[in-house]
């Protein structure tokens, strides 16, 4: 990951879940569709064989099982690897860095976002709530666990906010920002029951370097409707392969025929519980049988 790159866009996708890798493939295609010239698109994955179709149109950073275990840390946290991925993307300080979740799609030209990064900006997907007054009962402990305490030299006050980490980005001007974010994560993680400490750590640390700006104008984050988008992405990729599209052709198709749906279609808790009682969960397809064994 070297050369004259202005902005480096990354997607992290690991593990055997086929649906996650299909999400990642479409996220990569939308990045290819809208990233400006002078960009690099990097996939960090332990399943590089699943992305042979992309050829040299993306950079693949292969993660070994040892790396994945180390990135999950001593508490085996599923969200911690995203911070390690940000550190990896930023380690040469040669480019501004954007990490997008697999369940995101770019919707418009990323040039304005890249220009803001070049000027020193930091981004997360969208603001969720004030840390001093979380709206959900399960999150309200954050007001006394986090606010007013010092984490690696940063003391969030009553104005601090929780931001969604579907997209996290920083200018290269902020040297060591993701090292500090990971250190804050490791400090907070054993002290709270909050589930997404990665986005909590990013919310605290990025705000200490610059006002956090919203990436939502450029990226849709469909975590609240993943089942519908999962079916839609599977249909799109199947059609692309049947039609013999190249990655360039598929990315252009997504510009003219984007996958559009409700971003949040979560059912109320009682309906989710009823569905689990009536219909047992269908396990996601795994992709062990599709792996290129030479990649182990």
N, C-alpha and C positions, 0 to 999 in steps of 0.2 A: 504494500500500500504506500507507494511513493510516487514521485513525479509532480508535474505542475497541475495539481488538483485544487480547485477552489472550494468545493463542498463535497463532503463524503457522506453518502446516505447509506445507512445500514439497516438490515433486518436480521433478527436472531430467530432461528428456528431449529429446535433440537428435540430428540425423542422420537418414538415410533408412531405418533398419531398422524394418520394420513390426512385428516381434515386440516390440521395445522399447517402441513406442508403445502396443501393446495391454497390455503389462505396466503402463505408466504409467497407462492409463485405469482398470484395475482397482485399482491402488494408490490412485488418487484417490477411487474409489468407496468403498473401505474407510475412508479418512479421513473422507469425508462421513458414513459410517454411524456412526462412533464418536467424532468430535471433539465436545467440549462446546460449548455456546453461548458466544459471544464468541470464536470461532476464525475464522481466515481460512485458506483453502486456496489455495495459489498454485502454478501450473504455470509453470515456466521452460522455454521451448521455442522452437525455430526453425521449428516446423511447426504454428502455431496452427490452420490449416485442418483438421487432423486431429481437433480437439477441439470443433468447432462444436456437437456434440450436447450438450455440457455447458452451453451457453448462459451465463447469468450466475451459475450455481451455483458457479463457481470464478473466481479471478482469473488471467488469463493475462498473463504477462510475456514479451513477444515478444523473442527474441534474434536479432539480425541475423547474417549470416555473418561480418561484421567482429568483432562481439562474441565469437562462438564462437572465432574464430582467436586473438583477444587472450586469452581465458580459458584456452586450451590452453597459452599461454606460449611462450617461445623454443625449448623442447625438444619442443613439440607433444605434451604429455602428456595422455592421455585422462582421467586422474583429477583433474587440476588444476581443471577447471571446477566440480567439486562444492564446492570451497572458495570459489571466486568466487560461486557461488550462495548459499552461507551468508552471505557478506559482503553480498550484495544483499538477502537477506531481513532481515538485522539492521541495515541501514545507518541506519534512522530511529530505532533504539533504542526503538521504541514497543511492541514485543511480544517475548515469549519465542519462540525459534525452534527448529523441528524440521525437519530435512531427511531424507527417507526415499528410499532407492534405489527404482528402478522395480520391482525384483524383491522387493518387500516387500508384506505385507498386514497391516492392523491386525486384531486378533482380539478386542479387548474395549474397553470404555469407557476413553477416554483422560483422563478427569477426574483420576484420581490422579497421572498423569504430569504433567499441566498444573499441578497443585497443587505438586508437587515443584519444577518449574521456577520457579514464582512465588516459592518460598522460597529460590531461589538455586542449584538443582542443575544439574549437567551430565550428559548421557547419551551413551553409545554402545551399539551393539547388544549385544555381549557381549565378555567378556575372552577373548583367545585364548591368550596365553602370556607368560612373563616375558621382557623384552628381554635380560636377562643370560644367558638359557639357552633360546634358540629351539629347538623340537624338530625342525624341518626343516633339513636340511643346507644348503639354499640360503639360509636366513635367518640362519645362525649368525654371519655377518660383522657383523650388527647389534650384537652384544655389544661389539665394539671400535670400530665406526663411530659408534655413537650414545651408548651408556652412558658417563657420566663426562665427556662433552663438553658445552659450553654452547652453547645455541641460543637466540638472542634473549633472553638473561638467564635461561634455564631449563636446569638441569643434571639430566637424568634419572639416577637412581642405580640401584643393584642391585635396588630394589623396583619399578622402573618396569615397566609392562606394555604389550603390544600389544593393542589393542581393535579389534574389527570395526566398520567404518564404514558398515554397511548402514543405520544410523540414527545421526545426530549431532544433538545438541540442547544448547542453552544458555539459561540465564536471561538476560534483558536486563540484569540487574545487572552482568554481566561486560563492561563496555564495552571494545570493541576486541579481543575475544577472537579473532574470526575474521580480523581484519587481522594479528594476531600469528601465527595458525596458517598463513596463506598465506605470510608472511615466512619462517617456519621451513621450510615446504615448499620454497620457492625456494632456501633455503640448503642443504638436505639433498639435493635432487633430483640435482644433478650429481655427488654424492659417493658414491652407493650404487647397486647394481644391484637393490635390492629394488623390486618392481614397484608396490606400492600405497603410495607415499609420502604420499598424502593421509591414509590412516588412521594412518600412523606420526606425521605432524605433529599430527593431532588427539589421538592418544594422549598425546603429550608435552605439548601446550599445555593441553588441557582439564584434565588432572590437576593443573596448577599453579594452577588457580582453585578447584577443589573436587574431592572424591573422585568419580571417574566411577561412575555408576550404570548398571545394565543396562536397556536398553529392550526386551530380549527378552520379558519378560512381556506386553508389549502388541503387539509386531510379530513376525511370522514373516518370516524372510529366507531365501528359497528358492534362493539362488545355486547350491547344490549339486545342484539338480534342475530347472534351468530348462527343459529340453526338455519334461518332463512338464507342468509348470505352464504353459508356453507353449501347449501344445495345449488345456489346460483353460481358460485365459483366453480363447483364441480361440473355443472352443465357447460359453462364457458370454456373451461380447459378441455373438456371432451370434444366440443365442437372445433376448437382450435387445432387439436391433434388430428381429428378426422379430416379437416380441410387442409392439413399440411401447412399451417401457418408457421412462419418463423417467429421468434420473440418480437422482432420489430413489427411484423404484421399483426401479431396479437396485441401489442401495446397500442398500435394505431387503431385497431378495432375497439379497444376500450375507450379511446377518445371519442369515437363517433357513436359507439353503442355502449355507454357506461352501464355498469351494474348498479342500479339505483333501487333502494328500498328504505323502509323505516329503520332509523338507526337504533331505536329503542322500542322493542315490542315485548318487554318482559311481562309475564303474567303475575297477578298478585300472589302472595305467598301461599294462600289457602288453595288456589288452583294448582300451583306447582306441586303441593303436597298431595292433592287428590290425584293428579296425573301419575305421580310415582306409585300410588297405591293401586291404581287401575291398570297401568301399563308399565311393566318392568323396563328399565333402561336398556337400550340397545347399545352394546359397546361399539366405540368407534373402530373403524378398520385400522389395523396396524400394518406396517409396511415392511416387516422383517423379511417376508418372502421376496420383496422387490429390491432389497439392498444389494448393492454391488459388494460382494464379500471381500474384494481386494481393497476396499476402503477402510477396513477395520484396522 
